Amino acid sequence: MADEALNRSNSAKRLQTRKKLLNSACIVLGEMLATTMLMFLGCMGCVKTSSFVNSHLQCAINFGFVVLICIQCFGCVSGAHLNPAVTLANYIYRGISLPMALLYFVAQMLGACIGYGLVKASLPDSAVCSSETPQGVCITAVAGGIFAWQAVLIEFLITCVLITICCAVWDPRNAKFGDSIAVRFGLAISCLSLTAGQFTGASMNPARSFAPAVWNNAWENHWVYWVGPLLAALLTSLLYKYVFRRPAEEIEKA
């Protein structure tokens, strides 16, 4: 009897472990597909040649709509971080485990590279590298006249805004306002892209800058798009967590 009970207990534990692993695998796969979608749709919408007319306004609105779609599709699966900076903030703010945060990072980098690869496979070389985008479509580059330290500051500040929005969405006081999260993020990305896109490309996302750099071997000032966003994610999430967030029991008392 004791042996049977022990065997049942061990079987239940093994089944629970398998379910956890399967759930984690689904989350990581969802994050990879979401980032693939981000890069494919987002970068295809930035193509600009003499044949394919485009503008800064169109690119900014397109990226906002793409983020909206990604969150709507995969927000319930993985949270649709789409961005290592958001994952870092989530790790600090909500306590996502370090192993899962690392898996998110791998999924995002792999998904971004796959997504941009699909852009290159879907379009002629003349569209990816045109006279308008000689380095490659969707490359985040520092505009002429902008110093590298200014570019870091711009990326830092706009990512601070993005991470503040993330932390506010994660705040338990906003739990009842979750029905329009995808729309909110889409509009926010469009706004930030319109504001800073002409100066730095308004990346706010190391994965989004990394994939085009890899595929086009374009690394000039690439460090800007890691230092600015990740530093912003670190400081902003810490600030919101320890200054603005309130424990659930305090919210109930209020």
Secondary structure, DSSP 8 states (H G I E B T S, - for coil): -HHHHHHHHHHHHHHHHHHHHHHHHHHHHHHHHHHHHHHHHHHHTT---SSS---HHHHHHHHHHHHHHHHHHHHHHH----SHHHHHHHHHHH---HHHHHHHHHHHHHHHHHHHHHHHHHS-HHHHS-SSSTT-TT-----TT--HHHHHHHHHHHHHHHHHHHHHHHSGGGGGG-TTHHHHHHHHHHHHHHHHHHHH-----HHHHHHHHHHHT--TTTTHHHHHHHHHHHHHHHHIIIII---HHHHHH-
